[in-house]
Amino acid sequence: MTAPPVASTEIRPITLHDADLPLSGLIAEPERAAPRAVVVALHGGGMRAGYFHGQALPSLSLLALGARLGYTVLALDRPGYGASAERLPDGQSLTEQSATLRRALGRFAAERDTGEGLFVVAHSFGGKVALTLAADAADAADAGDGRDGRDGRDAGDAGDAGDAADAGDAGDAGDAGDAGDAGDESAGADVELLGLDISGCARHYAPDVPLPGAACRDSRRLHWGPLRLYPPGTFRESGPIVAPLPARELHEWEHWPARFPGLAARIRVPVRLTFAEYEDWWRHGPAETEELTRLLAGAPAVVCRQRAAGHNISLGWSARAYHLRALRFLEDCLARRRRAPHEALSPHPLP
């Protein structure tokens, strides 16, 4: 298989801050024009921002592709990874990660040209963070409009054991500063999201899936799928983008299926969910995908499938095809802002 030629694009390190907490990452910007929008890329569990800039084949990089098409692409190490790992050795809960990212992105947007807004591309656990971020941003927008944005959250999450556990963690002396920050939404309240494009994340785990990081015979199959789906050198080059999974992300694992409906009910921006042909972490048959779109009815949401891909889509041969479809969905979101707000989205699914 021959890859298309790739023009040189500068991709450089960047550090955002939430107060004194550093969030490292990578950024690529259009060379000779203001960005049309900013693509914020959030990696999955046990990975880092470089997941979106796989080095085995440069043409597969989301950062390089997005910048050449006129977007700023900002791939961040989520809280507990990269530069923040020393400060947050156990990571943060979904609620705390959402608050940290909203504040950091709010400052980024205040200091730079973000074009028409922020669009999130997220993978696996990063998809959970993206959905939480969108729900919290909707609450903040409702509060700014004089509406009570917490009603949906309270109703949807009332029985969520995960939230109860987060509330208990807030009393932990080691996390007291982070818990306090999570309650302060003012710094990130002006973050406007255009939409979410999420791969490798659903509501229900596949049967018999082990905890992330647990030793099991099929762990490589779950993470990667057949090795032929990835360019030669992918595994050799993946060392720098792999990181330990923070303990608090493991804690969130079992509560996710119960938490999903409450989050989904609060989201108001378009969502595209993509499942790889060889996706083994999640249940994504017809009944499960129908449930996802029903729960995300206020978004609205579409479900697509990516052929010849495993769970780590952005590192495989199909990465460029997936990234182009994600950016096409961003274009749909931009066009939707200029049309009637309830006009249907174009899903562009594979047959």
C-alpha positions in Angstrom: 0.0 0.0 0.0 1.4 3.4 -1.0 0.7 6.4 1.1 0.0 9.8 -0.4 2.8 12.4 -0.3 2.8 14.7 2.6 3.9 18.4 2.6 6.0 19.5 5.6 3.9 20.9 8.5 5.5 22.2 11.7 4.2 20.3 14.7 5.6 21.7 18.0 5.2 21.1 21.7 2.8 23.4 23.7 1.9 23.7 27.3 -1.4 25.0 28.5 -2.1 25.9 32.2 -4.9 25.5 34.6 -3.7 27.8 37.4 -0.2 26.2 38.1 -1.1 22.8 36.6 0.7 22.3 33.3 -1.0 20.4 30.4 1.5 19.4 27.8 0.7 18.6 24.2 1.3 19.2 20.5 0.0 21.9 18.2 -0.1 22.4 14.5 -1.4 25.6 12.9 -2.1 26.8 9.3 0.9 28.4 7.8 -0.4 31.5 6.1 -4.0 32.1 7.4 -6.1 32.3 10.5 -7.6 29.0 11.6 -11.1 28.2 10.5 -11.6 26.4 13.8 -9.6 24.6 16.5 -9.6 20.8 16.6 -8.9 19.7 20.2 -7.7 16.1 20.3 -8.1 14.0 23.5 -6.3 10.6 23.7 -7.5 7.4 25.3 -6.4 5.7 28.5 -2.7 4.7 28.6 -1.8 6.9 25.6 -0.5 10.4 25.2 -1.1 13.3 22.8 1.2 11.8 20.2 -1.5 9.2 19.5 -2.8 11.7 17.0 0.6 12.2 15.4 1.7 8.6 14.7 5.3 8.5 13.5 5.2 5.2 11.6 3.7 7.0 8.6 3.5 10.9 8.5 0.5 11.0 6.2 -1.6 9.5 9.0 -1.1 12.4 11.4 -4.3 14.3 12.3 -2.2 17.3 13.3 -0.5 17.5 9.9 -3.7 16.9 8.0 -5.8 19.4 10.0 -3.3 22.2 9.7 -3.0 21.7 6.0 -6.7 22.0 5.7 -6.9 25.2 7.6 -7.5 24.2 11.2 -5.4 24.6 14.3 -5.0 21.1 15.8 -4.3 21.0 19.5 -3.6 17.5 20.9 -3.4 17.6 24.7 -2.0 15.2 27.3 -5.1 14.8 29.5 -4.7 15.6 33.3 -2.6 12.8 34.8 -0.5 12.4 31.7 2.6 14.2 30.4 3.6 17.3 32.2 0.8 17.0 34.8 1.6 13.4 35.7 3.9 14.4 38.6 1.3 16.7 40.1 -1.5 14.2 39.5 0.0 10.7 39.9 -3.5 9.2 40.3 -5.0 11.4 37.5 -8.4 13.0 37.8 -12.1 11.9 37.7 -14.1 12.7 34.6 -15.7 15.6 36.3 -12.4 17.1 37.3 -10.8 16.5 33.9 -13.7 18.3 32.3 -13.3 21.3 34.6 -9.5 21.4 34.2 -9.8 21.3 30.4 -12.5 23.9 30.2 -10.4 26.3 32.2 -7.3 25.6 30.2 -9.1 25.8 26.8 -10.9 29.0 28.0 -7.5 30.6 28.5 -6.2 29.3 25.2 -9.3 30.7 23.4 -8.8 34.1 25.2 -5.2 34.3 23.9 -5.4 32.9 20.4 -7.5 33.1 17.3 -9.8 30.0 17.4 -11.8 30.8 14.2 -15.4 29.7 14.6 -14.8 27.7 17.8 -13.5 24.4 19.2 -14.3 20.9 17.9 -13.2 17.9 19.8 -11.8 14.7 18.3 -11.5 12.1 21.1 -10.5 8.4 21.4 -11.6 5.7 23.8 -11.4 7.1 27.4 -10.9 10.5 25.9 -14.4 10.1 24.4 -15.7 9.8 28.0 -13.9 13.1 28.8 -15.3 14.7 25.7 -18.9 13.8 26.5 -18.5 15.1 30.0 -16.9 18.3 28.7 -19.8 18.9 26.3 -22.4 18.2 29.0 -20.7 20.6 31.5 -20.3 23.2 28.8 -24.0 23.0 28.0 -24.8 23.4 31.7 -22.6 26.5 31.8 -24.3 28.0 28.7 -27.8 27.3 30.3 -26.7 29.0 33.5 -25.5 32.0 31.4 -28.9 32.1 29.8 -30.7 32.2 33.1 -31.7 28.6 33.0 -31.0 25.9 35.5 -28.5 23.8 33.6 -28.1 21.3 36.5 -31.6 19.8 36.3 -30.6 17.2 33.6 -27.4 16.3 35.5 -29.2 15.8 38.8 -32.0 13.7 37.2 -29.7 11.6 35.0 -27.0 10.9 37.6 -29.0 10.7 40.8 -28.2 7.0 41.2 -24.7 7.1 39.7 -22.3 5.4 42.1 -19.4 7.0 40.2 -20.5 10.5 41.1 -20.9 9.5 44.7 -17.4 8.2 44.6 -16.2 11.4 43.1 -17.9 13.4 45.9 -16.1 11.2 48.4 -12.7 11.8 46.7 -13.3 15.5 47.0 -12.6 15.2 50.7 -9.2 13.6 50.1 -6.6 16.0 51.3 -4.4 15.1 48.3 -7.2 16.1 45.9 -8.6 19.0 47.8 -7.2 21.6 45.4 -8.4 19.8 42.3 -11.9 19.3 43.8 -12.1 23.0 44.6 -11.1 23.8 41.0 -13.7 21.5 39.6 -16.5 23.5 41.3 -15.2 26.8 39.8 -16.6 26.9 36.3 -16.2 30.6 35.6 -12.8 30.5 33.9 -14.0 27.9 31.3 -17.6 29.0 31.0 -17.1 30.8 27.7 -15.7 27.7 25.9 -18.0 27.1 22.9 -17.9 23.6 21.4 -18.9 23.0 17.7 -19.3 19.3 18.1 -17.6 16.0 19.1 -16.1 13.3 16.9 -15.5 10.2 19.0 -14.0 6.8 18.1 -13.7 3.7 20.2 -16.2 4.7 22.9 -19.8 3.6 23.6 -22.0 2.9 26.6 -21.7 -0.9 27.2 -18.5 -2.8 27.3 -18.2 -6.0 25.4 -18.7 -9.2 27.4 -15.7 -10.4 29.4 -13.6 -7.3 28.7 -10.9 -7.0 31.4 -10.1 -3.9 33.3 -7.7 -1.7 31.3 -4.1 -2.5 32.0 -5.0 -6.0 33.3 -2.9 -8.8 32.1 -4.9 -11.0 29.7 -4.1 -13.2 26.7 -6.2 -11.1 24.4 -5.0 -7.6 25.5 -3.2 -6.9 22.2 -6.3 -8.0 20.2 -8.5 -5.7 22.2 -6.2 -2.7 21.8 -5.0 -3.2 18.3 -6.9 -5.8 16.4 -5.1 -7.7 13.6 -1.5 -6.4 13.2 -2.0 -6.1 9.4 -4.2 -3.0 10.1 -1.1 -1.0 11.1 1.9 0.3 9.1 5.2 -1.4 9.7 7.1 0.2 12.6 3.9 1.3 14.4 4.7 -0.7 17.5 8.3 0.2 17.5 7.4 3.9 17.3 4.6 3.8 19.9 6.8 3.7 23.0 6.8 7.5 23.6 3.0 7.8 23.2 2.2 5.0 25.8 1.8 6.0 29.5 0.7 4.4 32.7 -3.1 4.4 33.2 -3.9 6.7 36.3 -5.7 4.9 39.1 -8.7 7.3 39.1 -9.4 6.5 35.5 -9.6 2.8 36.5 -12.0 3.9 39.2 -14.3 5.5 36.6 -14.4 2.3 34.5 -17.2 0.3 36.2 -19.5 3.3 36.7 -19.5 4.5 33.0 -22.5 2.5 31.7 -24.7 4.0 34.5 -23.3 7.4 34.0 -23.7 7.7 30.3 -27.5 8.4 30.0 -27.3 11.4 32.4 -24.4 12.9 30.4 -26.0 12.2 27.1 -29.2 14.0 28.1 -27.3 17.2 28.7 -25.4 17.4 25.5 -26.5 19.9 22.9 -23.8 19.8 20.2 -23.6 17.3 17.3 -21.8 14.0 18.1 -20.4 11.5 15.6 -19.5 8.1 17.0 -17.2 5.8 15.0 -16.6 2.1 15.6 -13.7 0.3 14.0 -14.5 -2.9 12.0 -12.3 -4.7 14.6 -13.6 -2.9 17.7 -13.6 -5.4 20.6 -13.8 -3.2 23.7 -17.4 -2.2 23.2 -20.8 -3.5 22.2 -21.8 -1.7 19.0 -24.4 -3.8 17.3 -27.7 -2.4 16.0 -29.5 -2.4 19.3 -26.6 -0.7 21.1 -26.1 2.0 18.4 -29.8 2.7 18.3 -29.7 3.2 22.1 -26.7 5.6 21.7 -28.5 7.8 19.2 -31.7 7.8 21.2 -29.9 8.8 24.4 -28.1 11.6 22.5 -31.2 12.8 20.8 -30.7 16.4 22.0 -27.2 16.5 20.4 -28.1 15.0 17.7 -25.8 12.0 17.1 -24.8 9.8 14.2 -23.0 6.4 14.2 -20.5 5.4 11.6 -18.1 2.5 11.0 -14.5 2.5 9.8 -13.5 -0.4 7.7 -10.1 -2.1 8.0 -9.5 -0.6 11.4 -8.8 -1.7 15.0 -9.5 0.1 18.2 -6.5 2.4 17.8 -7.9 3.9 14.5 -5.6 6.9 14.4 -2.5 4.8 14.3 -3.6 2.4 11.6 -3.7 2.4 7.8 -7.3 3.8 8.0 -6.3 6.8 10.1 -6.3 9.2 7.2 -9.7 8.1 6.0 -11.0 8.4 9.6 -9.4 11.8 10.1 -10.8 13.1 6.8 -14.3 12.0 7.8 -13.9 13.6 11.2 -13.0 16.9 9.6 -15.8 16.5 7.2 -18.1 16.2 10.2 -16.6 19.4 11.5 -17.6 21.1 8.2 -21.1 19.8 8.8 -21.1 21.3 12.2 -19.9 24.7 10.9 -22.6 24.6 8.2 -25.2 23.6 10.7 -24.6 26.8 12.7 -25.6 28.8 9.6 -28.7 26.7 8.9 -31.9 26.0 10.9 -30.7 24.6 14.2 -32.7 21.4 14.0 -31.8 20.4 10.4 -30.6 16.9 10.2 -26.9 16.1 10.2 -25.3 14.2 7.3 -23.7 11.1 8.9 -21.6 9.9 5.9 -21.6 6.3 7.1 -19.8 3.5 5.3 -22.1 1.0 3.6 
